[in-house]
Amino acid sequence: MDGKPWGFTATVLAEPCDKSDPHGALSVPVYQNAAYEFSTAEAMELAFTGRSADHAYSRITNPTVEHFERRVRRATGALSVTALNSGMAAITHLFLTLGRAGANVVTSPHLFGNTYSLLRSTLADFGVETRFADMTDPGSVAALIDKDTCAVFLEIITNPQMEVADLAALSAVCRERGVPLAADTTIIPFHVFRARDFGVDIEIVSSTKYLSGGATGIGGLLIDYGTFDWGHSSKLAAAAKAYGVDMREAFTAKLRREIHRNLGAYMTPQVAYQQSLGLETLEVRYARASRTALEVARGLAGMRGVERVTYPGLPSDRFHEIAVRQFGAAPGAMLTFDLSSQQVCYAFMNRLRLIRRATNLFDNKSLAIHPWSTIFGTFPEAVRLSMDISPCTIRLSVGLEDAEDLLADIGQALSAASPERG
């Protein structure tokens, strides 16, 4: 490219196909197939042993999915991108690539419910220990890192606690201790939050959310920036030697040549096509949704019956300064607000007319959910309280509707739900 680099959307749109389509299609076709034919046995051997770029089987690579991966890779400047069939699959692949029996992960107790369960229950059964730290205190994190720590992991804005850590400070701790920093960045899309600039080595994205463009399909991305020296990891140093790759490529080599192949959780071509289209409109959709979220948060803060609004874009929020520095003036399209009780939360939700009662984030439609009774509903009460989950909290994912319409719907539902109003 000559001259000034293109912006995010132009970069995504300009990513070429590997091969010209015989019909001149502007979008990469959906390659709905399992296997690929080879002209010779020798060519087949090269593909199956990873010595050529030819596709061997769609559980491992597929042209439609690969094009989506390449678009994300070019837009982020990553070393590699692996597209999987859910955000949870991406997180699982992360820890199975890095971890081993006897290893530990340093993380926050403020995690999405299934991520918490994966670490505390599923991976614990395989001998991986989870150590909980206060991610807003780098010293707390440093104190828990030892020679068996395989990663420090966090969500850049926790869901639903809305906690924001200083990522550059955490990265400095990780660099000093020789441990990779991995972050779930789903809450802020990567055209706004440049994870690599803040010292994140491995980025995890639930592409179900912003990227899908209206909740069209489930997916996840595992993005390796190639910034960590995997010589600090005996497991991945051995992988680099076995695969004959540079040490910075060890994570991707282990992931793509073993973990990904063996688990069989690759993204489907249909979802890759849908999310590739969503990628093309990500910038404009996020700009509207995040701006509307800030307007809604401001409006909620003055409503009778609302006891607390949590959104780091508000100057009153305790994480406002660091959130704006890392994510911009309108940090995301998710917010939470507290009512007086769980009963009032239910009454409020049952009165909503425009906002949908549903899980998920960053659909084109605004969605409300009561995290205590749903996402974390199967957890013991003591665990929920230890994670700072409240029975009085509503989580709102702001969509593409006008702010005034959303506030009107919230206002009428509050009027009906609040006991003092009858």
C-alpha positions as MATLAB code, in Angstrom:
seq = 'MDGKPWGFTATVLAEPCDKSDPHGALSVPVYQNAAYEFSTAEAMELAFTGRSADHAYSRITNPTVEHFERRVRRATGALSVTALNSGMAAITHLFLTLGRAGANVVTSPHLFGNTYSLLRSTLADFGVETRFADMTDPGSVAALIDKDTCAVFLEIITNPQMEVADLAALSAVCRERGVPLAADTTIIPFHVFRARDFGVDIEIVSSTKYLSGGATGIGGLLIDYGTFDWGHSSKLAAAAKAYGVDMREAFTAKLRREIHRNLGAYMTPQVAYQQSLGLETLEVRYARASRTALEVARGLAGMRGVERVTYPGLPSDRFHEIAVRQFGAAPGAMLTFDLSSQQVCYAFMNRLRLIRRATNLFDNKSLAIHPWSTIFGTFPEAVRLSMDISPCTIRLSVGLEDAEDLLADIGQALSAASPERG';
ca = [
       0.000    0.000    0.000;
       1.400    3.401   -0.980;
       1.070    6.537    1.129;
      -0.944    6.781    4.343;
      -2.232    3.457    5.780;
      -5.923    2.824    5.353;
      -8.381    2.951    8.235;
      -9.935   -0.109    9.840;
     -12.919   -0.589    7.530;
     -10.943    0.070    4.335;
      -8.331   -2.433    5.496;
     -10.990   -5.087    6.098;
     -12.695   -4.449    2.768;
      -9.445   -4.479    0.837;
      -8.268   -7.910    2.019;
      -8.030   -9.954   -1.202;
      -9.109  -13.529   -1.769;
      -6.379  -16.118   -2.180;
      -7.697  -17.136   -5.584;
      -9.859  -15.280   -8.064;
     -13.483  -16.368   -8.129;
     -14.448  -17.581  -11.635;
     -17.617  -15.466  -11.452;
     -16.001  -12.368   -9.971;
     -17.900  -12.561   -6.659;
     -17.079   -9.646   -4.375;
     -17.646  -11.758   -1.239;
     -15.752  -14.968   -0.603;
     -18.174  -17.857   -1.252;
     -19.304  -20.201    1.500;
     -17.250  -23.335    0.917;
     -19.724  -25.821    2.355;
     -17.611  -28.924    2.074;
     -15.691  -31.333    4.262;
     -12.844  -32.599    2.057;
     -10.665  -31.470   -0.858;
      -9.411  -33.327   -3.905;
      -5.700  -33.505   -4.762;
      -4.050  -33.920   -8.123;
      -1.378  -36.279   -6.780;
      -0.576  -38.385   -3.740;
       2.527  -36.250   -3.207;
       0.440  -33.054   -3.014;
      -1.860  -34.785   -0.556;
       1.079  -35.691    1.687;
       2.335  -32.109    1.721;
      -1.086  -30.766    2.746;
      -1.668  -33.292    5.524;
       1.805  -32.806    6.994;
       1.514  -29.028    6.963;
       4.194  -28.489    4.329;
       1.865  -26.744    1.897;
      -0.919  -24.188    2.281;
      -3.487  -26.434    0.576;
      -6.638  -27.304    2.502;
      -6.864  -30.916    3.641;
     -10.070  -31.102    5.703;
     -12.550  -28.435    6.847;
     -12.201  -29.356   10.510;
      -8.661  -27.967   10.233;
      -8.865  -25.220    7.595;
     -11.532  -23.977    5.208;
     -11.264  -21.234    2.550;
     -14.200  -19.195    3.898;
     -12.973  -19.355    7.487;
      -9.395  -18.690    6.452;
     -10.419  -15.504    4.630;
     -12.208  -14.284    7.759;
      -9.087  -15.046    9.828;
      -6.928  -13.146    7.339;
      -9.214  -10.104    7.491;
      -8.938   -9.999   11.289;
      -5.198  -10.623   11.150;
      -4.647   -7.749    8.744;
      -6.895   -5.396   10.718;
      -5.162   -6.162   14.038;
      -1.590   -6.675   12.882;
      -1.503  -10.034   14.657;
       0.899  -12.880   14.015;
      -1.989  -15.330   13.744;
      -5.764  -15.574   14.154;
      -7.651  -18.810   14.829;
     -11.426  -18.784   14.381;
     -13.339  -21.187   16.599;
     -16.980  -22.080   17.132;
     -17.524  -19.996   20.302;
     -15.830  -17.586   22.637;
     -15.676  -20.329   25.256;
     -13.930  -22.585   22.736;
     -11.335  -19.841   22.239;
     -10.747  -19.551   25.999;
     -10.515  -23.339   26.341;
      -7.994  -23.534   23.503;
      -5.955  -20.802   25.196;
      -5.556  -22.697   28.442;
      -5.050  -26.100   26.839;
      -2.275  -24.619   24.710;
      -0.564  -22.905   27.646;
      -1.417  -25.128   30.591;
      -0.394  -28.505   31.942;
      -0.927  -30.490   35.130;
       0.757  -28.575   37.943;
       0.496  -25.195   36.234;
      -1.500  -22.257   37.549;
      -3.425  -19.336   36.087;
      -3.562  -15.968   37.871;
      -6.873  -14.278   37.194;
      -9.686  -12.239   38.704;
     -12.742  -13.580   40.544;
     -14.688  -11.145   38.347;
     -15.158  -13.441   35.369;
     -18.016  -14.415   33.099;
     -19.830  -17.394   34.620;
     -18.681  -20.116   32.241;
     -15.096  -18.845   32.237;
     -15.090  -19.036   36.024;
     -16.517  -22.563   35.896;
     -13.994  -23.659   33.257;
     -11.101  -22.563   35.454;
     -12.409  -23.574   38.864;
     -13.991  -26.898   37.897;
     -13.119  -28.253   34.435;
      -9.422  -27.396   34.265;
      -8.966  -28.105   37.971;
      -9.847  -31.739   37.219;
      -6.825  -31.810   34.895;
      -4.463  -30.367   37.488;
      -4.485  -26.664   36.541;
      -4.766  -24.385   39.576;
      -6.578  -21.044   39.537;
      -5.311  -18.211   41.732;
      -7.538  -15.176   42.201;
      -6.024  -11.712   42.441;
      -7.264   -8.137   42.469;
      -6.496   -7.092   38.903;
      -6.732   -3.426   39.864;
      -3.700   -3.979   42.131;
      -0.640   -5.086   40.104;
       1.141   -5.970   43.338;
      -1.604   -8.473   44.181;
      -1.049  -10.098   40.802;
       2.745  -10.164   41.119;
       2.530  -11.847   44.528;
       0.716  -14.854   43.056;
       2.988  -15.469   40.063;
       5.563  -18.235   40.392;
       7.572  -20.552   38.137;
       4.457  -22.624   37.360;
       2.245  -19.705   36.288;
       1.306  -20.253   32.643;
      -0.658  -17.010   32.173;
      -2.215  -13.951   33.739;
      -5.766  -13.691   32.381;
      -8.515  -11.080   32.722;
     -11.491   -9.435   31.043;
     -10.720   -5.845   30.026;
     -14.120   -4.737   31.397;
     -15.571   -7.391   33.648;
     -19.049   -8.733   32.972;
     -21.175   -7.659   34.807;
     -19.110   -5.970   37.545;
     -17.714   -3.391   35.054;
     -14.260   -3.398   36.640;
     -11.377   -1.967   34.595;
      -7.722   -2.790   35.224;
      -4.646   -0.840   34.128;
      -3.437   -3.137   31.358;
      -0.078   -1.463   30.794;
       0.723   -1.870   34.502;
      -0.271   -5.542   34.437;
       1.785   -6.080   31.293;
       4.845   -4.631   33.042;
       4.384   -7.142   35.877;
       4.036   -9.994   33.402;
       7.118   -8.947   31.432;
       9.188   -8.743   34.604;
       8.069  -12.208   35.679;
       8.248  -13.881   32.258;
       4.538  -14.695   32.024;
       2.173  -13.963   29.091;
      -0.750  -11.574   29.515;
      -3.968  -12.909   27.979;
      -7.156  -10.854   27.847;
     -10.773  -11.365   26.867;
     -11.426   -8.143   24.972;
     -14.972   -8.919   23.804;
     -16.436   -5.812   25.466;
     -14.427   -3.378   23.294;
     -13.837   -4.257   19.617;
     -10.290   -4.328   18.337;
     -10.612   -1.342   16.017;
     -10.997    0.803   19.175;
      -8.875   -1.094   21.699;
      -5.504   -2.035   20.231;
      -4.585   -4.808   22.642;
      -0.990   -5.096   21.514;
      -0.362   -1.412   22.339;
      -1.241   -2.148   25.975;
       0.996   -5.212   26.283;
      -1.572   -7.956   25.709;
       0.123  -11.011   24.184;
      -2.933  -13.165   23.471;
      -6.372  -11.691   22.781;
      -9.638  -13.640   23.057;
     -12.786  -12.354   21.396;
     -16.295  -13.761   21.417;
     -17.049  -12.887   17.789;
     -20.681  -13.758   18.514;
     -20.965  -10.250   19.880;
     -19.886   -7.125   17.941;
     -18.424   -8.924   14.950;
     -21.448  -10.997   13.978;
     -23.496   -7.949   13.051;
     -26.760   -8.766   14.760;
     -26.201  -12.081   16.538;
     -26.177  -14.110   13.329;
     -23.892  -16.865   14.593;
     -21.734  -18.162   17.442;
     -17.968  -17.805   17.155;
     -14.696  -16.995   18.886;
     -11.256  -15.717   17.955;
      -7.862  -16.481   19.446;
      -5.406  -13.774   18.384;
      -1.655  -14.222   18.902;
       0.404  -11.042   18.560;
       3.739  -12.859   18.558;
       5.020  -10.553   21.295;
       5.922  -13.084   23.981;
       9.161  -15.042   24.226;
       7.863  -18.580   24.721;
      11.319  -19.657   25.814;
       9.958  -18.820   29.302;
       7.514  -21.760   28.916;
       9.087  -25.218   28.976;
       5.987  -26.628   27.270;
       6.012  -24.173   24.382;
       9.793  -24.048   24.100;
       9.626  -27.793   23.461;
       6.857  -27.216   20.893;
       8.978  -24.660   19.038;
      11.820  -27.158   18.838;
       9.533  -30.018   17.753;
       7.893  -27.981   15.008;
      11.070  -26.191   13.932;
       9.647  -22.683   14.368;
      10.912  -19.440   15.858;
      10.223  -19.107   19.590;
       7.707  -16.272   19.030;
       5.639  -18.661   16.885;
       5.546  -21.455   19.466;
       2.054  -20.684   20.776;
       0.510  -20.615   17.304;
       2.368  -23.766   16.278;
       1.154  -25.706   19.330;
      -2.362  -24.348   18.905;
      -2.772  -24.923   15.163;
      -0.851  -28.168   14.788;
      -2.111  -29.987   17.864;
      -4.762  -28.455   20.134;
      -6.986  -27.067   17.378;
      -6.718  -30.234   15.262;
      -7.445  -32.556   18.155;
     -10.414  -30.698   19.662;
     -12.323  -30.145   16.424;
     -13.885  -26.799   17.365;
     -13.147  -24.858   14.180;
     -15.583  -22.175   13.057;
     -18.092  -23.265   10.409;
     -17.929  -21.656    6.949;
     -21.477  -20.279    7.265;
     -20.622  -18.431   10.484;
     -17.314  -17.206    9.049;
     -19.178  -15.732    6.064;
     -21.748  -14.018    8.293;
     -19.127  -12.627   10.658;
     -16.921  -11.486    7.813;
     -19.866   -9.395    6.593;
     -20.381   -8.144   10.152;
     -16.740   -7.105   10.265;
     -17.393   -4.760    7.344;
     -19.933   -2.722    9.341;
     -18.369   -3.099   12.791;
     -16.943    0.410   12.945;
     -20.209    2.224   12.214;
     -22.366   -0.063   14.374;
     -20.085    0.234   17.384;
     -19.871    4.012   17.076;
     -23.659    4.271   17.321;
     -24.178    1.628   20.030;
     -21.438    2.937   22.326;
     -22.593    6.553   21.929;
     -26.153    5.487   22.724;
     -24.948    3.532   25.763;
     -23.362    6.679   27.155;
     -26.607    8.622   26.596;
     -28.662    5.887   28.259;
     -26.278    5.722   31.231;
     -26.605    9.480   31.718;
     -30.384    9.264   31.504;
     -30.594    6.325   33.921;
     -28.498    8.150   36.494;
     -31.297   10.680   36.982;
     -34.235    8.257   37.077;
     -36.224    7.680   40.225;
     -36.018    4.089   41.381;
     -32.527    3.499   39.976;
     -30.164    3.081   42.912;
     -26.904    2.859   40.984;
     -25.693    3.034   37.376;
     -22.381    1.423   36.482;
     -20.790    2.512   33.220;
     -17.139    3.607   33.021;
     -18.012    6.346   30.558;
     -19.669    8.305   33.383;
     -17.317   10.766   35.140;
     -18.670    9.532   38.480;
     -17.519    5.962   37.785;
     -14.443    4.911   39.767;
     -12.829    3.473   36.614;
     -13.663    6.433   34.390;
     -10.143    7.791   33.935;
      -8.454    4.496   33.080;
     -11.390    3.341   30.928;
     -11.398    6.510   28.814;
      -7.623    6.314   28.439;
      -7.775    2.714   27.231;
     -11.123    2.536   25.416;
     -12.285    6.046   24.519;
     -15.023    8.394   25.733;
     -17.828    5.829   25.327;
     -16.248    2.581   26.584;
     -18.506   -0.133   25.227;
     -22.223   -0.708   24.751;
     -22.875   -2.609   27.991;
     -23.930   -1.083   31.303;
     -25.576   -2.212   34.510;
     -27.974   -0.591   36.939;
     -29.301   -1.602   40.329;
     -32.900   -1.508   41.522;
     -34.135   -2.008   45.079;
     -34.581   -5.799   45.018;
     -34.671   -8.914   42.864;
     -38.476   -8.759   42.899;
     -38.423   -5.220   41.525;
     -35.879   -6.288   38.879;
     -38.265   -9.013   37.702;
     -41.240   -6.635   37.675;
     -39.196   -4.114   35.687;
     -38.071   -6.677   33.116;
     -41.582   -8.042   32.688;
     -42.817   -4.552   31.764;
     -40.258   -3.872   29.026;
     -41.775   -3.351   25.566;
     -38.866   -2.386   23.303;
     -35.888   -3.884   25.117;
     -35.778   -7.678   24.809;
     -35.414  -10.096   27.709;
     -32.488  -12.134   26.394;
     -28.872  -13.034   26.945;
     -26.030  -12.085   24.595;
     -24.265   -8.773   24.058;
     -24.157   -6.283   21.196;
     -27.041   -7.535   19.138;
     -28.606   -4.836   16.965;
     -31.500   -5.042   19.435;
     -31.091   -3.912   23.042;
     -31.169   -6.796   25.531;
     -31.763   -6.942   29.285;
     -30.875   -9.781   31.632;
     -30.761  -10.391   35.394;
     -27.266  -11.945   35.832;
     -27.823  -13.208   39.402;
     -30.616  -15.581   38.381;
     -29.410  -16.537   34.880;
     -25.732  -16.426   33.899;
     -24.689  -17.116   37.499;
     -27.949  -18.772   38.567;
     -26.490  -22.238   39.182;
     -23.667  -20.939   41.395;
     -24.082  -21.162   45.193;
     -25.149  -17.856   46.698;
     -21.888  -17.490   48.597;
     -19.897  -17.844   45.362;
     -22.058  -15.274   43.597;
     -21.562  -12.808   46.422;
     -17.796  -13.442   46.443;
     -17.790  -12.564   42.723;
     -19.635   -9.298   43.467;
     -22.781  -10.421   41.665;
     -25.869   -8.717   43.106;
     -29.512   -9.880   43.002;
     -30.453   -6.230   42.405;
     -28.507   -5.762   39.159;
     -29.843   -5.558   35.597;
     -27.376   -5.827   32.711;
     -28.279   -3.878   29.593;
     -26.692   -4.472   26.202;
     -27.415   -1.392   24.120;
     -28.313   -1.905   20.476;
     -29.004    0.404   17.568;
     -32.287    1.953   18.713;
     -32.469    5.674   19.527;
     -31.475    6.570   23.079;
     -34.736    8.438   23.668;
     -36.775    5.340   22.780;
     -34.727    3.138   25.111;
     -35.031    5.620   27.965;
     -38.779    5.901   27.403;
     -39.111    2.108   27.620;
     -36.990    1.998   30.775;
     -38.976    4.855   32.292;
     -42.371    3.251   31.769;
     -41.125   -0.095   33.080;
     -39.671    1.545   36.177;
     -42.924    3.414   36.831;
     -44.841    0.160   36.839;
     -42.229   -1.809   38.770;
     -41.435    0.606   41.629;
     -43.555   -0.200   44.731;
     -43.856    3.448   45.730;
     -45.536    4.195   42.425;
     -48.184    1.523   42.768;
];
